[in-house]
Amino acid sequence: MRVAHDYGMIQHGASDTSAVRAAFFIDPALKVRAMVYYPMSNGRSVEEFLRMLQAMQTSDQHDVATPEGWQPGDKAVLPPPATLAEADARAKRSPDSVDWYFSRTELPRKPAPRAKAPKKRPSGK
């Protein structure tokens, strides 16, 4: 309840926690990264929360932006170039540049997790 009050998730004057209709993404440094508010009449989408979390982690890891509806495996958006030379170099090497400031890129795919060998059960003999 204290966290809900501290982050403004409960509207002033609300008598109970049924008014908690906000989801906050707070990173390990305690920085609020995203806030999603829903009216009482509509449900929340866990799938969208997971997509948003994956998008934020991808942005942090690869220094890219993720467009609306981005899913793992989709292209991400590169930050705009800081100099004219960087823009020229990007245009020459990136076939997916829409304009000097807007380029998409493939991200490295994570290797599939390795299957773990089953643990041997003691035979009891």
VEXPA-980008 format. One line per field, with one value per residue: z, y, x of N, C-alpha, C, O, CB in turn. Coordinates in steps of 0.001 Angstrom, whole numbers. Glycine has a CB too. Example, Ala and Ser with C-alpha at 12.3 -4.5 7.8 and 13.67 -1.06 7.14 Angstrom:
2
n.zz: c(7800,7080);
n.yy: c(-5690,-2250);
n.xx: c(13190,12850);
ca.zz: c(7800,7140);
ca.yy: c(-4500,-1060);
ca.xx: c(12300,13670);
c.zz: c(7800,7870);
c.yy: c(-3300,30);
c.xx: c(13200,12900);
o.zz: c(8465,8039);
o.yy: c(-3319,1138);
o.xx: c(14236,13409);
cb.zz: c(9046,5725);
cb.yy: c(-4473,-598);
cb.xx: c(11308,14084);
END
This chain:
125
n.zz: c(0,714,-1340,-3449,-2630,-2456,-5133,-6339,-7223,-6256,-6302,-4928,-2073,-2443,-1052,-865,-2170,-4634,-6425,-7490,-10411,-11991,-13567,-12958,-14293,-12810,-12646,-11658,-10547,-9325,-10929,-12519,-15349,-17052,-17113,-16822,-17037,-16333,-16899,-14493,-15764,-17688,-18597,-17951,-20015,-19817,-21675,-23154,-21168,-20790,-23365,-23436,-21369,-22455,-24684,-23500,-22214,-24455,-25777,-23910,-23907,-26573,-27458,-28996,-30405,-30011,-32130,-32075,-31188,-31464,-31474,-30068,-32306,-34351,-36401,-35078,-34284,-35116,-33233,-34147,-36380,-35170,-36548,-39837,-41285,-40040,-40753,-43563,-43731,-42576,-44391,-46583,-45728,-44676,-45774,-44984,-44523,-44213,-44349,-43766,-40997,-40075,-39549,-39663,-37976,-37842,-34976,-32960,-32629,-29829,-28743,-28824,-25795,-24113,-23786,-20683,-19254,-17997,-14483,-12794,-11168,-7926,-7607,-5455,-4750);
n.yy: c(-1178,1188,1710,2095,4463,6164,6362,7545,6001,5628,7317,10562,10715,8245,5378,2765,91,-540,1430,1335,1379,1424,680,471,616,51,487,-1246,827,2328,4081,5388,3974,3581,4263,3031,3679,2584,2682,1903,404,-1188,-3953,-5000,-5641,-8257,-9363,-7101,-5702,-7416,-7302,-4611,-4539,-6260,-4710,-2371,-3483,-4390,-1967,-771,-2610,-2645,-22,1189,2195,1059,463,1096,-1704,-3429,-6557,-9198,-10075,-8477,-5646,-2912,607,2732,5177,8680,9908,11667,13351,14759,13212,10724,10211,9993,7741,5793,5723,4599,2036,857,-795,-340,2335,4922,7634,10183,10367,8262,4992,1484,-1574,-4963,-7021,-8838,-12251,-14130,-17083,-20247,-21616,-24091,-27473,-29027,-31784,-34564,-35082,-37697,-40236,-41564,-45000,-46503,-48961);
n.xx: c(812,1994,3854,2076,842,3114,3931,1796,-366,-2872,-5843,-6482,-8472,-9604,-11119,-10306,-8188,-9184,-9041,-6548,-5252,-3038,37,3432,6674,9601,12996,16100,17609,15747,14376,11562,10386,8237,4725,1502,-1835,-5115,-8633,-11215,-13114,-11942,-9858,-6437,-3552,-1517,203,959,2348,4534,5651,6383,8284,10269,10917,11990,14234,15623,16127,17861,19996,20915,21092,18987,15803,12439,9766,6160,4252,6395,8077,10112,12683,11818,12794,14719,14938,17560,19455,19353,21912,24811,26455,27144,28936,28630,25977,26218,27907,26257,24133,25387,26100,23808,21058,18494,17698,15530,15642,18133,18070,16574,16829,16559,17409,18550,18567,20912,20214,19210,20817,19181,17918,19806,18931,18488,20127,18352,18078,19692,18005,18219,18752,18054,18933);
ca.zz: c(0,792,-2683,-4225,-2222,-2797,-6576,-6844,-7915,-5695,-6430,-3661,-1603,-2638,258,-856,-3243,-5927,-7317,-8027,-11802,-12656,-13525,-13097,-14535,-12030,-12896,-10444,-9973,-8793,-11891,-13155,-16793,-17771,-16294,-17613,-16258,-16938,-16186,-13767,-16634,-18689,-18079,-18337,-20892,-19344,-22857,-23471,-20154,-21091,-24584,-23073,-20600,-23408,-25520,-22708,-22023,-25756,-25986,-23037,-24283,-27930,-27763,-30102,-30028,-30537,-32562,-31563,-31574,-31638,-30830,-30240,-33667,-35279,-36513,-34148,-34881,-34647,-32867,-35267,-36388,-34526,-37487,-41254,-41693,-39542,-41581,-44866,-43552,-42324,-45642,-47483,-45237,-44200,-46813,-44420,-44096,-44871,-44552,-43047,-39554,-39700,-40036,-38873,-37942,-37247,-33724,-32824,-32008,-28719,-29030,-28140,-24542,-24198,-22968,-19571,-19131,-16806,-13318,-12548,-9915,-7200,-7856,-4178,-4553);
ca.yy: c(0,2363,1958,2650,5864,6911,6585,8196,5033,5691,8676,11234,10529,6870,4735,1430,-139,-824,2537,1113,977,1873,-224,1221,-137,698,-271,-1520,2086,2952,5072,5006,3917,3667,4238,2712,3853,1992,2992,760,-364,-1962,-4822,-4769,-6652,-8776,-9521,-5788,-5393,-8213,-6746,-3343,-4865,-6745,-3582,-1517,-4205,-4390,-607,-572,-3497,-2417,1410,1376,2448,32,1095,579,-3078,-4194,-7865,-9756,-10560,-7371,-4647,-1786,1886,3267,6586,9520,10176,12924,14208,14524,12084,9512,10006,9500,6370,4928,5593,3716,646,343,-806,-47,3727,5623,8974,10301,10278,7133,3709,299,-2566,-6281,-7215,-10207,-13177,-14906,-18518,-21009,-22189,-25499,-28385,-29596,-33238,-34911,-35542,-39133,-40575,-42659,-46268,-47036,-50336);
ca.xx: c(0,2862,4375,972,690,4327,4019,596,-1209,-4214,-6361,-6765,-9833,-10070,-11249,-9706,-7215,-9806,-8688,-5210,-5403,-1829,1189,4665,7898,10652,14217,16879,18094,14534,13892,10305,10633,6964,3519,321,-3055,-6303,-9882,-11781,-14008,-11202,-8813,-5049,-2983,-240,1049,1529,3349,5725,6242,7019,9485,11267,11326,12878,15489,16301,16622,19018,21093,21421,21052,18042,14413,11546,8517,4887,3966,7629,8182,11453,12908,11536,13849,14660,15300,18835,19369,19772,23356,25186,27196,26891,29786,27975,24784,26682,28399,25109,23375,26142,26181,22532,20034,17180,17630,14442,16178,19396,17868,15713,17338,16211,18475,18300,19276,21413,19253,19742,20814,18132,18436,20186,18130,19247,20042,17556,18852,19588,17333,18890,18057,17576,19419);
c.zz: c(0,-585,-3547,-3883,-2669,-4281,-7175,-7588,-7412,-5752,-5060,-3301,-1803,-1290,302,-2066,-4568,-6926,-7915,-9431,-12603,-12537,-13793,-13387,-13849,-12179,-11603,-9780,-9396,-9668,-12515,-14659,-17610,-16753,-17223,-16689,-17038,-16190,-15511,-14677,-17624,-18037,-18596,-19187,-20389,-20524,-23237,-22440,-20440,-22346,-24264,-22286,-21532,-24292,-24756,-22488,-23321,-26045,-25159,-23523,-25618,-28342,-29016,-29519,-30627,-30914,-31914,-32071,-31760,-30858,-30989,-31625,-34711,-35343,-35491,-34871,-34257,-34210,-34040,-35217,-35807,-35487,-38918,-41754,-41253,-40369,-42947,-44770,-43348,-43610,-46603,-47030,-44847,-45298,-46289,-43802,-44903,-45234,-43716,-41545,-39120,-40360,-39087,-38965,-37368,-35944,-33665,-32128,-30889,-29126,-28241,-26860,-24723,-23294,-21878,-19546,-17888,-15695,-13152,-11187,-9213,-7355,-6573,-3930,-3872);
c.yy: c(1254,2706,2591,4121,6692,7249,7155,7273,5059,7136,9248,11048,9122,6158,3344,1267,-499,289,2367,532,1464,785,629,242,639,-144,-468,-263,2920,4098,4553,5097,4033,3608,3953,2809,3283,2453,1723,-142,-1263,-2766,-4451,-5919,-7072,-8941,-8195,-5384,-6150,-7689,-5453,-3581,-5354,-5615,-2667,-2189,-4224,-3023,-345,-1369,-3113,-945,1682,1798,1333,693,452,-845,-3946,-5494,-8358,-10404,-9501,-6441,-3542,-541,2383,4719,7451,9776,11555,13892,13869,13337,10756,9194,9454,8047,5402,4684,4632,2261,42,379,-425,1350,4418,7030,9062,10094,9024,5855,2609,-700,-3878,-6348,-8637,-11074,-13931,-16374,-19211,-21598,-23672,-26328,-28966,-31096,-33560,-35408,-37036,-39358,-41663,-43944,-46892,-48461,-50335);
c.xx: c(865,3417,3300,760,1895,4413,2736,-354,-2649,-4680,-6696,-8238,-10370,-10074,-10628,-8793,-7860,-9500,-7288,-5356,-4213,-770,2425,5794,9011,11906,15008,17447,16945,14027,12594,10513,9356,5831,2350,-882,-4234,-7535,-10418,-12609,-13276,-10089,-7436,-4545,-1604,714,1695,2573,4645,6431,6992,8309,10594,11788,12287,14236,16300,16881,17870,20224,21720,21448,20220,16696,13564,10232,7291,4685,5200,7564,9615,11587,12601,12744,13614,15154,16601,18660,19833,21276,23655,25875,26804,27706,29170,26729,25163,27143,27244,24331,24065,26089,24846,21479,18647,17139,16543,14896,17445,19246,17105,16211,16907,17352,17965,19087,19801,20376,19948,19769,19708,18701,18733,19292,19020,19046,19216,18465,18627,18954,18119,18072,17519,18043,20742);
o.zz: c(-628,-960,-4300,-4776,-3200,-4645,-8397,-8488,-8087,-5303,-4156,-4141,-1375,-489,1385,-2877,-5544,-8132,-8757,-9599,-13757,-11539,-14743,-12793,-14253,-11881,-10564,-8584,-9022,-9184,-12982,-15186,-18737,-15690,-18285,-15678,-18249,-14969,-15925,-14386,-18338,-17069,-19553,-19093,-20523,-20388,-23607,-22797,-20341,-22391,-24758,-22512,-21415,-24611,-25313,-22569,-23290,-26513,-25654,-23547,-25784,-29484,-29965,-28307,-31637,-30104,-31286,-33242,-32176,-29733,-31952,-32054,-35844,-34458,-35092,-35956,-33034,-34751,-34853,-34134,-35935,-35265,-39180,-42559,-42004,-40653,-43446,-45624,-43896,-43884,-47357,-47860,-44697,-45713,-47078,-42702,-46129,-46303,-43026,-40884,-37925,-41563,-37869,-39901,-36522,-35845,-34250,-31155,-30996,-29782,-27135,-26841,-25396,-22184,-22129,-19784,-16853,-15937,-13343,-10193,-9855,-7242,-6622,-2984,-3621);
o.yy: c(2255,3878,3524,4935,7791,8312,7236,7713,4557,8050,8534,11208,8827,6315,2791,2181,-743,113,3167,-670,1869,69,1412,-834,1757,-1339,77,-277,4077,4984,3416,6175,4529,2999,4564,2110,3474,2603,608,-1326,-2031,-2332,-3689,-7039,-6324,-8686,-8170,-4783,-5581,-7635,-5227,-2901,-4911,-5575,-2234,-1531,-4089,-2922,242,-857,-3239,-646,2315,1761,737,1409,-603,-1140,-5098,-5537,-7979,-11173,-9603,-6449,-3268,-637,2447,5426,6992,9854,12486,15103,12824,12544,9780,8028,8542,7225,4300,3557,3925,1353,-1176,1456,-213,1537,4492,7544,8104,9684,8751,5654,2784,-676,-3901,-5775,-9545,-10658,-14314,-16854,-18801,-22034,-24398,-25923,-29346,-31605,-32910,-36063,-37552,-38739,-42583,-43937,-47728,-49102,-51398);
o.xx: c(523,3447,3578,522,1731,4915,2608,-1070,-3547,-3988,-7131,-9124,-11486,-9152,-10438,-8643,-7150,-9678,-6879,-5561,-4355,-697,2456,5859,9333,11898,14637,17737,17140,13323,12535,10787,9383,5951,2227,-952,-4341,-7495,-10100,-12782,-13921,-9464,-7294,-5048,-636,1910,2869,3586,5732,7660,8096,9310,11737,12977,13295,15274,17524,18016,18832,21343,22934,21799,20683,16483,13936,9644,7385,4922,5074,7066,10283,10727,13069,13600,12483,15727,16733,17809,20635,21855,22859,25877,26207,27218,29187,26458,24504,26810,27257,23918,23397,26039,24751,21050,17726,16617,16623,14567,17795,20200,17001,16043,16893,18151,17071,20172,19210,19747,21113,18845,19358,19852,18001,18949,20163,17950,19361,19479,17526,19333,18626,16846,16616,17585,21309);
cb.zz: c(1187,1786,-3326,-3971,-691,-2391,-7267,-7733,-7756,-4232,-7336,-3744,-2285,-3667,639,-851,-2845,-5769,-6562,-7099,-12396,-12055,-14580,-11823,-16086,-10517,-13945,-10775,-11037,-7392,-12996,-12684,-17145,-18830,-15509,-18272,-15919,-16943,-17166,-12610,-17389,-19765,-18430,-17099,-22335,-18603,-24037,-23544,-18748,-21275,-25652,-22252,-19529,-24277,-25996,-21353,-21541,-26878,-25640,-21600,-24346,-28908,-27946,-30960,-30518,-29503,-34077,-31994,-32825,-31194,-31440,-29127,-33927,-34840,-37944,-32863,-34692,-35751,-31601,-35255,-37821,-33348,-37295,-42074,-41099,-38054,-41742,-45397,-42361,-41257,-46309,-47573,-44060,-42994,-47450,-43371,-44271,-43973,-44157,-43308,-39078,-40099,-40175,-39366,-37123,-38228,-32516,-32043,-33056,-27426,-28696,-29056,-23384,-23818,-23837,-18223,-19049,-17144,-12013,-12628,-10164,-5679,-8546,-4130,-5870);
cb.yy: c(-9,2122,653,1854,5966,6120,5294,9307,3642,5141,8701,12745,11491,6106,4645,332,-1229,-994,3861,160,1521,3211,-1409,2061,-338,860,440,-2455,2896,3462,5364,5919,2630,2517,5590,1288,5351,453,3587,1249,572,-1036,-6247,-4590,-6126,-10121,-10070,-4725,-5740,-9697,-6487,-2476,-5935,-7856,-2785,-1182,-5645,-4804,413,-969,-4924,-3184,1959,65,3865,-1115,1020,1492,-3080,-3371,-8890,-10792,-11788,-6581,-4064,-2062,2929,3159,6879,10853,10074,12645,14046,15779,12233,9671,11320,10381,6294,5543,6967,4173,584,1140,-2169,-1098,4448,5665,10098,11648,11495,7404,3735,-340,-2054,-7457,-6916,-10230,-14172,-14698,-19145,-22134,-21983,-25695,-29522,-28968,-33893,-35987,-34769,-39820,-41028,-42300,-47248,-46983,-51077);
cb.xx: c(-929,4014,4882,-316,514,5548,4361,982,-636,-4251,-7601,-6407,-10722,-9172,-12702,-10801,-6266,-11329,-8770,-4370,-6715,-1324,1055,4961,8182,10244,15081,18008,18846,14791,14970,9109,11338,6827,3317,429,-3291,-6216,-10950,-12643,-14899,-10620,-9114,-4160,-2893,-433,232,424,2821,5345,5149,6051,9171,10673,10091,12228,15216,15337,15542,18674,20601,20585,22476,17897,13925,11320,8393,3697,3181,8845,7160,11757,12067,10261,13907,15509,14164,19914,20217,19006,23918,26093,28730,27219,31207,27601,24005,27827,29366,24192,23199,27596,27093,22056,19976,16809,19005,13188,15136,20005,17133,14242,18882,14871,19661,18711,18363,22746,18662,18895,22184,17562,17428,21667,17498,18822,21472,16492,18444,20978,15871,19069,18990,16069,19526);
END
